[in-house]
Each structure stands twice: as C-alpha cells, then as structure tokens.
Amino acid sequence: MENKIEKKRIWELDFLRGFAILMMVFDHLMFDFAYLRGYFSNFYSVNHALFNWLNNLGIEYWNSTLRLIGREFFVLLFLLISGISFTFSKDNFRRGIKLVIVAAVITLVTFLIDLFLNFGVLIIFGVIHMFAINTLLTVLIRKVIKNEIVILLLGMLILTFSFILGLFTPPAVSLSFANLPKIVLGLGSYGADHFGIFPYLGIILIGTVVGTTFYKNRVSLVPQVDISPRNIFRVAGKYSLYIYVLHQPLVLLFVSIFAYIFGYRF
C-alpha cells in the first residue's frame, strides 16, 4: 500500500487566515441583516420583532466605527498571510489564473441574482477579483525585482500613497465603462464587496517579503504552541478560498429560508 505523507502546515498561518476569513463571513452576514428590507417586498407588512431586531443590528454594525476599522484590519491580515503563503507555491501564475476564473464566476452568479431577484448584490471587483489580479501582478513584480528590500519598500510606498490619496475609503461611483478602471484600480468603489488593486497590492508584497525572510524553511515560528488541526480557525484557514466563495450564497439561502418560515416573501 502506498504511504501518503501529508505536507505539514504552519499552524499560525492557518489560524490567523481562518480567523480573518470567519470575520469576513460575519461581516457579510451583517450585510444581509442590514439589507433585509431590500430583500423582501413584504418586510414592513410582516413586521416581525426578531427580523426587525436583526435588521437594526445589521444597520448599526454596518454604519459603526467597529466595522470600518475591523473590516480593514481583517482584510489586511488575510492578505498579509496570503502574501506569506505566496512564497510557498510552486506556480503562482497558474494559481492566479484559477482565481481569475473563480472571480468571473462570482460576477456572473451575482449578476444573475440581481437580474432575476434585484437584490443589489452584484460584485464587479471584490476580494477574489483583487486577490487574483494582485497575485498575477506580484508574480510579475517578483520576476523583475529580485531584491527583498526593494520589494518591501515598494509595498510600503504603495500603502503610504494609498493612505495619502484616500484609497482605503474610495468614493462610491456608478457602474459604467468609464468608471470601470477606477473600480478596478481602487480609485472608486462599487457595491458592498469592493476591493481595488490599490492599496492591497502593497500588503501582499510585504507579505511575500515576510515569507521569504521568516518562513524560508517553511516551519512554524512558534512550534511550542499545540493547537489541534481540528480547531475551527485552523480548519477555516486551510479551506479559506472554498469558505469565501461558498459562504455568500449559502448565508443568503439560509437567511431567505429562515425568513420564508416567518412569512417573508421576495
């Protein structure tokens, strides 16, 4: 019988990535709660106390400073870990192309949902889109630039100028061919799930430097800590891409079925 040796994973990277991805799932759940009035045409006539409370909870969270700061923190954490993991992959170009295909499917599915249900969930350039393009850009940059200090400085410059130019909170723009470059680059935002190329390319580049510097041997920096591979955050970190892609339709389906039981209709 052939023995299969499972590649040893670095627990802290899975743990932190999983923590970040579950916080993103929570963020999207709160969006669904905040948008309940838009999902169901009879929201006000049903007027159920539980759903009114969930709707108000989602709105309060969505407009809170906690959400503004927390969302950015967990996105940056996720991308930093992704940048570190970039240095472990043997073929990041192929990985980037796969992500481009996944991103295209997300746009198509959300377009069809909006076309038939008018939910307002169309994603033009979300996390997966941004991560896919930035993965390909990072492949190109690291082929041209071989010096880790230069790449670190480039990443820091991108973040600095992005902060100065306000790219962490770009203004909302309407969807049009003229505005599409702004949406992709991050100069303007469209939709609730929007992430432009900038400023996030900077944090991924910094992550690759951390990976090549501190994880060149691909072993944990804190091996003395013993956290079970079945820990929820480690499991979420291991399957983060699947969770991110699948959680949005599943959460919306769960909310819809739950609401249907209480009499809500589209």
N, C-alpha and C positions, 0 to 999 in steps of 0.2 A: 504494500500500500504506500502510495506516495505521501510523504510528510509535507504539509503546508506550513510554512513559517510566516506568521503574521508580522508585518512590519510594525515595530514598536513606535507608538505615537507619543508625542510630547504632551504630557497631561495638562500643563498650564496653558498651552496654546488652545487646546480643545476646550478647556474650562472657560477661558476668557471669551473665546469666539462664541461658545454656546450661550454664555451669559448675555452677550451683546445681541445675539440673534433672537433670544427669547424676549428681551426688552423691545426689540423691533416688532415682534408679534403682538406684544401687549399694546404698543403704540397704534398698530393697525386695528386692533380690537376696539380701542377707544375711538378711533375714527369712525368705525361702523356704528358705535353707540351715538356719536355726535351727529351722524347723518341719518338717523332713524326716520326723521320727519321727511327726508327726501326719498327714502326707500319705499315707504308705504303711503298710498294715497288716502287711506282712512285713519291715519295716525291720530288726528285730533278727535275724530268721532269715537274711536275705541277708548282713548283716554285712560289707559291702564296705568295704575300708580307705579308699578315696577318699571315699565318701559319709559315712563316719564322721568323716573329717577335715573335710569341708565342713560337716557338722552342728555339730561342735565349734567350727569357725571362726565360723559364724554366731551361735552361742550366746555365745561370748566377745565378739564385736563388739557384739551386741545388749545385753549387760549392762555394756559398758565406758563409762568416762567420755568417751572419744573420741566414741562415738555420741551420748551425752547432749548434749554441747556442740556437736559438729559438726552434728547434725541441726537443732538450733535455729538455729545460725548460717546454714546454707544456706537454711532456710525463710525467715528474716528477710531475707536477701539477695534471695531470689526475690521476696518481697512488696514490698520497697523498690523494686526495679526495676519491678515491676508497677504500683506507685503512680506512679512517674515516667511510665510508658507510658500510664497513665490520662489524663494531660493531653494526649496526642496524639490520642486517639479522639474522633470527632465525635458518637458516640452510645453512651455507656457504659451507658445503661439497656438498650438492645437487646442489647448485649454481655453484660450481667449476666443477662438472661433466657435467652440462649443457654446460658450456663454453668449456670444452674439446670436446664435440660433435660439437659445432659450429666451433671450430678451425679445427677439422678434415674435416668438410665440406668445409671450406675455402681452405685448402690444396688441396682437391680433385678437386674443381672447378678451381683453378688456374693451377693445373696440366693439366686438360683437355684443358684449354685455350692455354697453351703452346704446348700441344701435337698437336692440330689442327691448331693453328694460329702462333705458335712460337713467342709469344710476349715477352717472358722473364719476366713474372710476377709471377712465381711460388713462393709461400710463404710456407716455411718449418716451421719456428718458428717466427711468427710475434707477434704483440701486444696481440691479443686474446689468442694465444698459451701461451705466457709468463704469461698473467694475470690469465689464467685458472690454470696452474701448480702452480703459486705462491699463488693463493687463497687456493689451497689444502695444500700447504706447510705451509701457515700461520695458517690454521685450526690445523694442527699437532703441530706446534710450540706453539700455544697458549693453547693447551691441556696439553702440557708438562711443559711449563713455565707459571706460574700464576702471576709473579711479573712484573708490568709495567715498572719499572726502568730497569730491566734486558732485557726486550724486546726492550726498547728504545736503550740501549747500544749495543745490538746485531745488530739492524738496522743501527746504526751509524758505527759500526765496519765493516759491510758489505760494506757500502758506502765508507768508508775510504780505505779499502784494494782494493776495486774495482777501486778507483781512482789511487792508487799507481800502480796497475797491468795493468792499461790502459784499463779496461773493459768497460768504457764508449765509447771508439772508438776501438773495437777489429778489428784485421786484417781480411781481406776477405780471405775465404778459399773455395776450390772447394767442390761440393756436393758429398759425398761418405759416406759409412757406417763408415769408420774410423774417419771421421771428424764430424759425426752426434753428438756425445757427446759434442764436442767443440761448435757446433752451438747452442745446447740446453742450455748449461751452460753459454754461452756468452763469451767463450774464443776465438771464431772465428765467423765471420759473413758471412751470405749467403743471397743474394737478397737485394732488396731495402728496404723491410719491414722486418727487423730483430731485434728482442729484446730477448736477452738471459735471463735466470733466474737471473743471476747477471749482473748488480748491483741492479736490480729493486726490488728484494725481500726486500732489505733494506728500501726503501722508503715506501713500503706498510706496513711493520712492524711499522715504525714510525707513519704512518697514523692511524693505529689501536690504538696506544697509545694516539694520539691526540683525537681520537674519544671517547675513554673510559674516558679521563680526562676532556675534554672541552664540549663534547656533550652527556654526560651520561643521561641527561634529554631529549635529542632529540628535542631541541628547538634552534632557531636561536640565534647567539651571537650578532646580530645587528638587532633586531626586529623593530627598529625605521625606518629603511630603507624600503621604499614601492616601490617594483618593481613588475610590473604586471606578473602574471603567464604566460601570453601570450608573454612575452619578448622572443625574438629569442634565447638568450643564455640559459634562463631557460627551454624553450621547448627542446632545443638540449641536455641539461643536463639530463632532465627527460628520454629522449629516446636515450641516447648516444650509447648503445650497438647496437640498430637497425640501427642507422645512420652509425656507423663504419662498420658494416657488409655489409650494402646495398650500401653505397656510392661508393665503389670501382668499382663494375660492372656498376653502373648507370653512374658514371662520365666517365668511359671508353666508354660506349654506347653513351653517349651524344657527346663526342669528335669524335667518329667514324662516327656518323650520320652527324654531322656538317661538318666534313672533306669530307664525301662522296658527299655532296651537291656541294662542290667546286672541285670535280673531283678526289679526292684521293681514291686509291684502295689498298687493302691488297696484 
